[in-house]
Amino acid sequence: MDEAQRWVDAVDRAYPTLRPWRYDHYWKCQADGKIVIGKDAKRGIGRFYPLSRLPQGARNGYTRACNFPVQGSCADASMLALEAIDRLLFVHEIDGGPVAWLHDEIILEVPDADAEQARELLEKAMVDAFVETFPDAPSNGLVEVRIGDNWAAVKG
């Protein structure tokens, strides 16, 4: 418990506005009876998770109210990037496309001759999707795209 508290304290020091947001957001969700999820949640639009879906007696409404908006916005950014890279590869007449999406990674398979151009297009798609989803967040050094013969080669 002591170690966990040190981690919580470290996060609070690093991100001083996060704790107040969590509590304010939780109480807003309670008052509204729902959690709004997605990149447009600040404007009150997006996907809704009604608090009535919580199991009777569930005590994790706070965790869900804090986690769902973050996870939902990240999913929005990833899906925008997937759509964009698929379109960009088509426009640039590059065969292949996305073969896997794992959290914050998009894996493409393209011909070797097109790998560098596909790398540039994927970086653009991912950064543009992030900026659309999180317009006030910094984006320098956000994406690192690697080229390899397989996923294991680029993970190393």
KOLKELO-448445 format. One record per atom (N, C-alpha, C): atom name; x negated, y, z negated. Coordinates in nm, 4 decimals, always signed. Each point is the difference from the previous one (the first is absolute). Layout:
N
REC	atom	px	py	pz
REC	CA	X	Y	Z
...
# end
This chain:
156
REC	atom	px	py	pz
REC	N	-0.0816	-0.1191	+0.0000
REC	CA	+0.0816	+0.1191	+0.0000
REC	C	-0.0865	+0.1262	+0.0000
REC	N	-0.1131	-0.0052	-0.0715
REC	CA	-0.0886	+0.1169	-0.0034
REC	C	-0.0556	+0.0303	+0.1387
REC	N	-0.0418	-0.1035	+0.0704
REC	CA	-0.0536	+0.0209	+0.1348
REC	C	+0.1084	+0.0544	+0.0931
REC	N	+0.1201	-0.0543	-0.0085
REC	CA	+0.1105	+0.0482	+0.0831
REC	C	+0.0270	+0.1474	-0.0282
REC	N	-0.0016	+0.0382	-0.1257
REC	CA	+0.0251	+0.1396	-0.0355
REC	C	-0.1106	+0.0905	+0.0535
REC	N	-0.1244	-0.0490	-0.0008
REC	CA	-0.1100	+0.0805	+0.0565
REC	C	+0.0217	+0.0231	+0.1492
REC	N	+0.0496	-0.1013	+0.0704
REC	CA	+0.0286	+0.0149	+0.1423
REC	C	+0.1135	+0.0993	+0.0223
REC	N	+0.1043	-0.0096	-0.0785
REC	CA	+0.1125	+0.0934	+0.0117
REC	C	-0.0487	+0.1422	-0.0260
REC	N	-0.0806	+0.0168	-0.1035
REC	CA	-0.0528	+0.1330	-0.0320
REC	C	-0.0879	+0.0536	+0.1120
REC	N	-0.0801	-0.0877	+0.0621
REC	CA	-0.0878	+0.0420	+0.1099
REC	C	+0.0828	+0.0467	+0.1203
REC	N	+0.1075	-0.0719	+0.0303
REC	CA	+0.0871	+0.0401	+0.1109
REC	C	+0.0647	+0.1342	-0.0321
REC	N	+0.0456	+0.0168	-0.1232
REC	CA	+0.0628	+0.1268	-0.0389
REC	C	-0.0974	+0.1173	+0.0111
REC	N	-0.1251	-0.0239	-0.0343
REC	CA	-0.0999	+0.1072	+0.0133
REC	C	-0.0295	+0.0300	+0.1471
REC	N	-0.0086	-0.1028	+0.0815
REC	CA	-0.0327	+0.0178	+0.1423
REC	C	+0.1162	+0.0617	+0.0775
REC	N	+0.1227	-0.0305	-0.0410
REC	CA	+0.1190	+0.0470	+0.0715
REC	C	+0.0972	+0.0617	-0.1019
REC	N	-0.0286	+0.1204	-0.0460
REC	CA	+0.0789	+0.0583	-0.1092
REC	C	+0.1469	+0.0265	+0.0325
REC	N	+0.0358	+0.0083	+0.1268
REC	CA	+0.1413	+0.0248	+0.0331
REC	C	+0.0799	-0.1299	+0.0165
REC	N	-0.0678	-0.1137	-0.0003
REC	CA	+0.0691	-0.1273	+0.0243
REC	C	+0.0931	-0.0374	-0.1151
REC	N	-0.0469	+0.0098	-0.1229
REC	CA	+0.0849	-0.0398	-0.1141
REC	C	+0.1279	+0.0832	-0.0060
REC	N	-0.0092	+0.1336	+0.0079
REC	CA	+0.1258	+0.0778	-0.0015
REC	C	+0.0923	-0.0363	+0.1163
REC	N	-0.0576	-0.0247	+0.1192
REC	CA	+0.0831	-0.0393	+0.1139
REC	C	+0.0723	-0.1301	-0.0298
REC	N	-0.0721	-0.0981	-0.0549
REC	CA	+0.0626	-0.1302	-0.0273
REC	C	+0.1221	+0.0159	-0.0898
REC	N	-0.0158	+0.0724	-0.1093
REC	CA	+0.1119	+0.0162	-0.0933
REC	C	+0.1135	+0.0819	+0.0618
REC	N	-0.0338	+0.1103	+0.0651
REC	CA	+0.1038	+0.0823	+0.0642
REC	C	+0.0742	-0.0805	+0.1061
REC	N	-0.0762	-0.0762	+0.0797
REC	CA	+0.0609	-0.0780	+0.1072
REC	C	+0.0895	-0.1098	-0.0576
REC	N	-0.0461	-0.0652	-0.1042
REC	CA	+0.0813	-0.1044	-0.0630
REC	C	+0.1341	+0.0569	-0.0457
REC	N	-0.0030	+0.1137	-0.0670
REC	CA	+0.1242	+0.0582	-0.0508
REC	C	+0.0893	+0.0491	+0.1137
REC	N	-0.0598	+0.0483	+0.1096
REC	CA	+0.0802	+0.0385	+0.1164
REC	C	+0.0693	-0.1230	+0.0585
REC	N	-0.0726	-0.1100	+0.0110
REC	CA	+0.0590	-0.1242	+0.0513
REC	C	+0.1140	-0.0462	-0.0905
REC	N	-0.0196	+0.0103	-0.1313
REC	CA	+0.1052	-0.0381	-0.0939
REC	C	+0.1249	+0.0863	+0.0219
REC	N	-0.0215	+0.1301	+0.0135
REC	CA	+0.1135	+0.0912	+0.0183
REC	C	+0.0716	-0.0266	+0.1324
REC	N	-0.0773	-0.0316	+0.1050
REC	CA	+0.0584	-0.0241	+0.1323
REC	C	+0.0544	-0.1418	+0.0162
REC	N	-0.0453	-0.0911	-0.0864
REC	CA	+0.0423	-0.1391	+0.0099
REC	C	-0.0669	-0.0763	+0.1117
REC	N	-0.1091	+0.0531	+0.0510
REC	CA	-0.0683	-0.0651	+0.1127
REC	C	-0.1445	+0.0483	+0.0086
REC	N	-0.0795	-0.0783	+0.0717
REC	CA	-0.1374	+0.0376	+0.0327
REC	C	-0.0016	+0.0241	+0.1503
REC	N	-0.0458	+0.1166	+0.0410
REC	CA	-0.0113	+0.0301	+0.1428
REC	C	-0.1416	-0.0378	+0.0427
REC	N	-0.0085	-0.0751	+0.1088
REC	CA	-0.1269	-0.0581	+0.0434
REC	C	-0.0330	+0.0467	+0.1407
REC	N	-0.1259	+0.0324	+0.0251
REC	CA	-0.0456	+0.0320	+0.1342
REC	C	-0.0626	+0.1375	+0.0098
REC	N	-0.0523	+0.0289	+0.1165
REC	CA	-0.0774	+0.1216	+0.0203
REC	C	+0.0816	+0.1280	-0.0152
REC	N	+0.1308	-0.0092	+0.0134
REC	CA	+0.0856	+0.1181	-0.0118
REC	C	+0.0746	+0.0048	-0.1328
REC	N	-0.0445	-0.0790	-0.0962
REC	CA	+0.0696	-0.0073	-0.1290
REC	C	+0.0042	+0.1347	-0.0708
REC	N	-0.1036	+0.0826	+0.0160
REC	CA	+0.0002	+0.1325	-0.0629
REC	C	+0.1200	+0.0822	+0.0445
REC	N	+0.0437	-0.0240	+0.1233
REC	CA	+0.1149	+0.0733	+0.0539
REC	C	+0.1320	-0.0694	-0.0314
REC	N	-0.0087	-0.1097	-0.0771
REC	CA	+0.1206	-0.0716	-0.0402
REC	C	+0.0543	-0.0937	+0.1046
REC	N	-0.0794	-0.0258	+0.1041
REC	CA	+0.0450	-0.0938	+0.1028
REC	C	-0.0994	-0.1152	+0.0094
REC	N	+0.0492	-0.1127	+0.0403
REC	CA	-0.0842	-0.1180	+0.0117
REC	C	+0.0814	-0.1236	-0.0340
REC	N	-0.0699	-0.1030	-0.0386
REC	CA	+0.0681	-0.1218	-0.0421
REC	C	+0.0341	+0.0146	-0.1482
REC	N	+0.1087	-0.0617	-0.0420
REC	CA	+0.0449	+0.0119	-0.1383
REC	C	-0.0036	-0.1356	-0.0688
REC	N	-0.0459	+0.0007	-0.1231
REC	CA	+0.0075	-0.1177	-0.0860
REC	C	+0.0928	+0.0369	-0.1149
REC	N	+0.1236	-0.0481	+0.0022
REC	CA	+0.0922	+0.0342	-0.1089
REC	C	-0.0472	-0.0636	-0.1304
REC	N	+0.0011	+0.0760	-0.1073
REC	CA	-0.0412	-0.0542	-0.1291
REC	C	+0.0933	-0.1112	-0.0457
REC	N	+0.1194	-0.0055	+0.0579
REC	CA	+0.0933	-0.1086	-0.0336
REC	C	-0.0549	-0.1365	+0.0422
REC	N	-0.1009	-0.0020	+0.0873
REC	CA	-0.0612	-0.1272	+0.0415
REC	C	-0.0924	-0.0579	-0.1070
REC	N	-0.0388	+0.0822	-0.0956
REC	CA	-0.0864	-0.0508	-0.1065
REC	C	+0.0762	-0.1041	-0.0810
REC	N	-0.0651	-0.1097	-0.0346
REC	CA	+0.0679	-0.1000	-0.0829
REC	C	+0.0448	+0.0612	-0.1330
REC	N	+0.1108	-0.0495	-0.0529
REC	CA	+0.0509	+0.0487	-0.1284
REC	C	-0.1100	-0.0085	-0.1048
REC	N	-0.0172	+0.1076	-0.0734
REC	CA	-0.1005	+0.0020	-0.1060
REC	C	-0.1418	+0.0198	+0.0490
REC	N	-0.0179	+0.0190	+0.1297
REC	CA	-0.1354	+0.0178	+0.0544
REC	C	-0.0621	+0.1260	-0.0573
REC	N	-0.1248	-0.0125	-0.0388
REC	CA	-0.0703	+0.1140	-0.0572
REC	C	-0.1049	+0.0542	+0.0958
REC	N	+0.0010	-0.0473	+0.1243
REC	CA	-0.1028	+0.0407	+0.0952
REC	C	+0.0491	+0.1070	+0.0971
REC	N	+0.1073	+0.0685	-0.0314
REC	CA	+0.0475	+0.1077	+0.0867
REC	C	-0.1033	+0.1101	+0.0136
REC	N	-0.0736	+0.0273	-0.1068
REC	CA	-0.1042	+0.1028	+0.0041
REC	C	-0.1083	-0.0393	+0.1007
REC	N	-0.0454	-0.1232	-0.0073
REC	CA	-0.1046	-0.0465	+0.0914
REC	C	+0.0483	+0.0068	+0.1445
REC	N	+0.1195	-0.0444	+0.0243
REC	CA	+0.0538	+0.0027	+0.1366
REC	C	+0.0176	+0.1431	+0.0495
REC	N	+0.0483	+0.0884	-0.0872
REC	CA	+0.0192	+0.1407	+0.0394
REC	C	-0.1324	+0.0650	+0.0380
REC	N	-0.1085	-0.0423	-0.0628
REC	CA	-0.1320	+0.0570	+0.0301
REC	C	-0.0673	-0.0707	+0.1173
REC	N	+0.0233	-0.1302	+0.0135
REC	CA	-0.0710	-0.0788	+0.0996
REC	C	+0.0676	+0.0001	+0.1366
REC	N	+0.1315	-0.0136	+0.0052
REC	CA	+0.0688	-0.0125	+0.1279
REC	C	-0.0252	+0.1180	+0.0941
REC	N	+0.0025	+0.1253	-0.0477
REC	CA	-0.0258	+0.1111	+0.0927
REC	C	-0.1406	-0.0048	+0.0597
REC	N	-0.0971	-0.0399	-0.0798
REC	CA	-0.1381	-0.0076	+0.0493
REC	C	-0.0129	-0.1130	+0.1015
REC	N	+0.0458	-0.1198	-0.0376
REC	CA	-0.0093	-0.1142	+0.0913
REC	C	+0.0803	+0.0242	+0.1277
REC	N	+0.1173	+0.0612	-0.0140
REC	CA	+0.0837	+0.0267	+0.1169
REC	C	-0.0629	+0.0996	+0.0955
REC	N	-0.0623	+0.1041	-0.0548
REC	CA	-0.0665	+0.0988	+0.0853
REC	C	-0.1207	-0.0610	+0.0704
REC	N	-0.0734	-0.0838	-0.0710
REC	CA	-0.1143	-0.0677	+0.0635
REC	C	+0.0473	-0.0940	+0.1101
REC	N	+0.1103	-0.0677	-0.0231
REC	CA	+0.0564	-0.0862	+0.1046
REC	C	+0.0425	+0.0831	+0.1210
REC	N	+0.0591	+0.1176	-0.0249
REC	CA	+0.0378	+0.0881	+0.1106
REC	C	-0.1218	+0.0383	+0.0832
REC	N	-0.1085	+0.0385	-0.0673
REC	CA	-0.1216	+0.0386	+0.0721
REC	C	-0.0525	-0.1172	+0.0823
REC	N	-0.0008	-0.1179	-0.0575
REC	CA	-0.0498	-0.1173	+0.0726
REC	C	+0.0864	-0.0318	+0.1205
REC	N	+0.1320	+0.0084	-0.0160
REC	CA	+0.0879	-0.0305	+0.1134
REC	C	-0.0113	+0.1046	+0.1100
REC	N	-0.0179	+0.1268	-0.0387
REC	CA	-0.0236	+0.1034	+0.1017
REC	C	-0.1296	-0.0289	+0.0762
REC	N	-0.1028	-0.0413	-0.0717
REC	CA	-0.1286	-0.0315	+0.0642
REC	C	+0.0139	-0.1202	+0.0931
REC	N	+0.0745	-0.1011	-0.0425
REC	CA	+0.0213	-0.1176	+0.0857
REC	C	+0.0714	+0.0378	+0.1293
REC	N	+0.1031	+0.0807	-0.0132
REC	CA	+0.0721	+0.0442	+0.1195
REC	C	-0.0915	+0.0813	+0.0900
REC	N	-0.0785	+0.0886	-0.0597
REC	CA	-0.0865	+0.0883	+0.0791
REC	C	-0.1089	-0.0783	+0.0718
REC	N	-0.0648	-0.0949	-0.0677
REC	CA	-0.1093	-0.0719	+0.0663
REC	C	+0.0559	-0.0879	+0.1120
REC	N	+0.1163	-0.0575	-0.0214
REC	CA	+0.0600	-0.0807	+0.1063
REC	C	+0.0267	+0.0862	+0.1229
REC	N	+0.0551	+0.1185	-0.0220
REC	CA	+0.0294	+0.0932	+0.1109
REC	C	-0.1290	+0.0476	+0.0663
REC	N	-0.1005	+0.0379	-0.0806
REC	CA	-0.1263	+0.0519	+0.0563
REC	C	-0.0730	-0.1053	+0.0827
REC	N	-0.0005	-0.1234	-0.0472
REC	CA	-0.0648	-0.1057	+0.0782
REC	C	+0.0715	-0.0190	+0.1333
REC	N	+0.1324	+0.0071	-0.0013
REC	CA	+0.0767	-0.0131	+0.1236
REC	C	-0.0314	+0.1156	+0.0942
REC	N	+0.0021	+0.1233	-0.0510
REC	CA	-0.0255	+0.1187	+0.0817
REC	C	-0.1395	-0.0048	+0.0614
REC	N	-0.0969	-0.0505	-0.0749
REC	CA	-0.1382	-0.0066	+0.0482
REC	C	-0.0306	-0.1315	+0.0719
REC	N	+0.1039	-0.0787	+0.0251
REC	CA	-0.0098	-0.1252	+0.0753
REC	C	-0.1036	-0.0946	-0.0590
REC	N	+0.0022	-0.0118	-0.1325
REC	CA	-0.0882	-0.0935	-0.0697
REC	C	+0.0832	-0.1217	-0.0387
REC	N	-0.0420	-0.1170	+0.0482
REC	CA	+0.0699	-0.1239	-0.0347
REC	C	-0.0246	-0.0320	-0.1471
REC	N	+0.0949	-0.0722	-0.0565
REC	CA	-0.0125	-0.0389	-0.1403
REC	C	+0.0818	+0.0913	-0.0878
REC	N	-0.0268	-0.0063	-0.1282
REC	CA	+0.0731	+0.0843	-0.0934
REC	C	-0.0131	-0.0501	-0.1411
REC	N	+0.0856	+0.0493	-0.0875
REC	CA	-0.0059	-0.0412	-0.1406
REC	C	+0.0331	-0.1484	-0.0158
REC	N	-0.0790	-0.0686	-0.0803
REC	CA	+0.0268	-0.1408	-0.0291
REC	C	+0.0254	-0.0226	-0.1482
REC	N	-0.0354	+0.0973	-0.0830
REC	CA	+0.0258	-0.0116	-0.1441
REC	C	+0.0015	+0.1382	-0.0637
REC	N	+0.0789	+0.0096	-0.1062
REC	CA	+0.0064	+0.1224	-0.0796
REC	C	-0.0049	-0.0446	-0.1443
REC	N	-0.1036	+0.0386	-0.0704
REC	CA	-0.0196	-0.0410	-0.1387
REC	C	-0.0197	+0.1246	-0.0855
REC	N	+0.1038	+0.0418	-0.0684
REC	CA	-0.0028	+0.1174	-0.0870
REC	C	-0.0437	+0.1245	+0.0772
REC	N	-0.1283	+0.0329	-0.0046
REC	CA	-0.0492	+0.1208	+0.0671
REC	C	-0.0922	-0.0343	+0.1167
REC	N	+0.0111	-0.1210	+0.0506
REC	CA	-0.0831	-0.0434	+0.1118
REC	C	+0.0869	-0.0409	+0.1175
REC	N	-0.0419	+0.0417	+0.1185
REC	CA	+0.0643	-0.0442	+0.1233
REC	C	-0.1072	-0.0697	+0.0820
REC	N	+0.0268	-0.1232	+0.0377
REC	CA	-0.0963	-0.0785	+0.0769
REC	C	+0.0488	-0.0085	+0.1438
REC	N	-0.0880	+0.0396	+0.0915
REC	CA	+0.0294	-0.0053	+0.1430
REC	C	-0.0830	-0.1090	+0.0656
REC	N	+0.0530	-0.0574	+0.1036
REC	CA	-0.0775	-0.0835	+0.0908
REC	C	+0.0093	+0.0648	+0.1366
REC	N	-0.1160	+0.0371	+0.0543
REC	CA	-0.0094	+0.0629	+0.1317
REC	C	-0.1229	-0.0564	+0.0707
REC	N	-0.0070	+0.0142	+0.1326
REC	CA	-0.1204	-0.0442	+0.0708
REC	C	-0.1237	+0.0762	-0.0497
REC	N	-0.1134	-0.0690	-0.0003
REC	CA	-0.1258	+0.0619	-0.0449
REC	C	-0.0265	+0.1325	+0.0710
REC	N	+0.0281	+0.0062	+0.1284
REC	CA	-0.0282	+0.1212	+0.0777
REC	C	+0.0816	+0.1204	-0.0484
REC	N	+0.1106	-0.0247	-0.0669
REC	CA	+0.0879	+0.1081	-0.0471
REC	C	-0.0104	+0.0245	-0.1502
REC	N	-0.0894	-0.0714	-0.0663
REC	CA	-0.0053	+0.0050	-0.1465
REC	C	-0.0272	+0.1400	-0.0530
REC	N	-0.0945	+0.0704	+0.0584
REC	CA	-0.0345	+0.1332	-0.0516
REC	C	+0.1153	+0.0982	+0.0196
REC	N	+0.0625	-0.0018	+0.1159
REC	CA	+0.1139	+0.0894	+0.0227
REC	C	+0.1155	-0.0375	-0.0928
REC	N	+0.0234	-0.1282	-0.0207
REC	CA	+0.1062	-0.0439	-0.0905
REC	C	-0.0312	+0.0425	-0.1430
REC	N	-0.1264	-0.0030	-0.0386
REC	CA	-0.0408	+0.0446	-0.1335
REC	C	+0.0375	+0.1464	-0.0193
REC	N	-0.0325	+0.0832	+0.1003
REC	CA	+0.0316	+0.1433	-0.0068
REC	C	+0.1512	+0.0234	-0.0065
REC	N	+0.0749	-0.0758	+0.0794
REC	CA	+0.1455	+0.0148	+0.0009
REC	C	+0.0614	-0.0443	-0.1330
REC	N	-0.0530	-0.1081	-0.0563
REC	CA	+0.0521	-0.0473	-0.1281
REC	C	-0.0282	+0.1014	-0.1106
REC	N	-0.1192	+0.0559	-0.0011
REC	CA	-0.0315	+0.1018	-0.1005
REC	C	+0.0954	+0.1190	+0.0129
REC	N	+0.0234	+0.0439	+0.1226
REC	CA	+0.0919	+0.1123	+0.0224
REC	C	+0.1410	-0.0357	-0.0472
REC	N	+0.0463	-0.1180	+0.0362
REC	CA	+0.1352	-0.0419	-0.0383
REC	C	+0.0152	-0.0038	-0.1520
REC	N	-0.0999	-0.0525	-0.0685
REC	CA	+0.0092	-0.0128	-0.1453
REC	C	-0.0081	+0.1361	-0.0698
REC	N	-0.0903	+0.0855	+0.0446
REC	CA	-0.0120	+0.1327	-0.0615
REC	C	+0.1256	+0.0819	+0.0276
REC	N	+0.0474	-0.0006	+0.1237
REC	CA	+0.1203	+0.0766	+0.0329
REC	C	+0.1204	-0.0475	-0.0811
REC	N	+0.0138	-0.1302	-0.0175
REC	CA	+0.1112	-0.0545	-0.0779
REC	C	-0.0108	+0.0416	-0.1465
REC	N	-0.1209	-0.0021	-0.0537
REC	CA	-0.0200	+0.0421	-0.1390
REC	C	+0.0360	+0.1475	-0.0166
REC	N	-0.0486	+0.0838	+0.0922
REC	CA	+0.0258	+0.1442	-0.0088
REC	C	+0.1492	+0.0292	+0.0142
REC	N	+0.0688	-0.0733	+0.0862
REC	CA	+0.1445	+0.0197	+0.0129
REC	C	+0.0720	-0.0371	-0.1297
REC	N	-0.0470	-0.1049	-0.0647
REC	CA	+0.0646	-0.0487	-0.1213
REC	C	-0.0384	+0.0818	-0.1233
REC	N	-0.1269	+0.0394	-0.0072
REC	CA	-0.0522	+0.0749	-0.1147
REC	C	-0.0642	+0.1294	+0.0496
REC	N	+0.0805	+0.0964	+0.0458
REC	CA	-0.0547	+0.1186	+0.0671
REC	C	-0.0919	+0.0864	-0.0865
REC	N	+0.0129	-0.0068	-0.1309
REC	CA	-0.0825	+0.0848	-0.0863
REC	C	-0.1249	-0.0705	-0.0518
REC	N	-0.0178	-0.1257	+0.0352
REC	CA	-0.1139	-0.0774	-0.0506
REC	C	-0.1224	+0.0190	+0.0890
REC	N	-0.1199	-0.0080	-0.0579
REC	CA	-0.1216	+0.0081	+0.0821
REC	C	-0.0128	-0.1242	+0.0875
REC	N	-0.0596	+0.0171	+0.1169
REC	CA	-0.0124	-0.1138	+0.0919
REC	C	-0.1428	-0.0229	+0.0483
REC	N	-0.0961	+0.0754	-0.0502
REC	CA	-0.1391	-0.0215	+0.0413
REC	C	-0.0494	-0.1357	-0.0494
REC	N	-0.0623	-0.0739	+0.0889
REC	CA	-0.0553	-0.1300	-0.0372
REC	C	+0.1052	-0.1015	-0.0404
REC	N	+0.1193	+0.0181	+0.0471
REC	CA	+0.1132	-0.0820	-0.0415
REC	C	-0.0049	-0.1419	+0.0560
REC	N	-0.0423	-0.0130	+0.1235
REC	CA	+0.0082	-0.1282	+0.0695
REC	C	-0.1395	-0.0440	+0.0444
REC	N	-0.0269	-0.1270	-0.0193
REC	CA	-0.1251	-0.0591	+0.0487
REC	C	+0.0366	-0.1205	+0.0854
REC	N	-0.0165	+0.0136	+0.1300
REC	CA	+0.0349	-0.1069	+0.0924
REC	C	-0.1285	-0.0718	+0.0411
REC	N	+0.0028	-0.1307	-0.0100
REC	CA	-0.1173	-0.0814	+0.0344
REC	C	+0.0341	-0.0948	+0.1140
REC	N	-0.1041	-0.0340	+0.0754
REC	CA	+0.0154	-0.0921	+0.1128
REC	C	-0.0782	-0.1263	-0.0326
REC	N	+0.0602	-0.1160	+0.0264
REC	CA	-0.0681	-0.1266	-0.0214
REC	C	+0.0674	-0.1114	+0.0764
REC	N	-0.0668	-0.1153	+0.0010
REC	CA	+0.0541	-0.1148	+0.0715
REC	C	+0.1200	-0.0620	-0.0716
REC	N	+0.0107	+0.0248	-0.1307
REC	CA	+0.1127	-0.0502	-0.0773
REC	C	+0.0118	+0.0834	-0.1277
REC	N	+0.1055	-0.0238	-0.0744
REC	CA	+0.0272	+0.0789	-0.1188
REC	C	-0.1110	-0.0147	-0.1036
REC	N	-0.0502	-0.1213	-0.0175
REC	CA	-0.1073	-0.0225	-0.0972
REC	C	-0.1246	+0.0813	+0.0343
REC	N	-0.0263	+0.0170	+0.1272
REC	CA	-0.1195	+0.0752	+0.0412
REC	C	+0.0089	+0.1468	-0.0378
REC	N	+0.1182	+0.0569	-0.0002
REC	CA	+0.0131	+0.1418	-0.0334
REC	C	+0.0247	+0.0225	-0.1480
REC	N	+0.0340	-0.1030	-0.0738
REC	CA	+0.0232	+0.0134	-0.1448
REC	C	-0.1304	+0.0020	-0.0769
REC	N	-0.1049	-0.0559	+0.0567
REC	CA	-0.1281	-0.0142	-0.0691
REC	C	-0.0616	+0.1264	-0.0347
# end
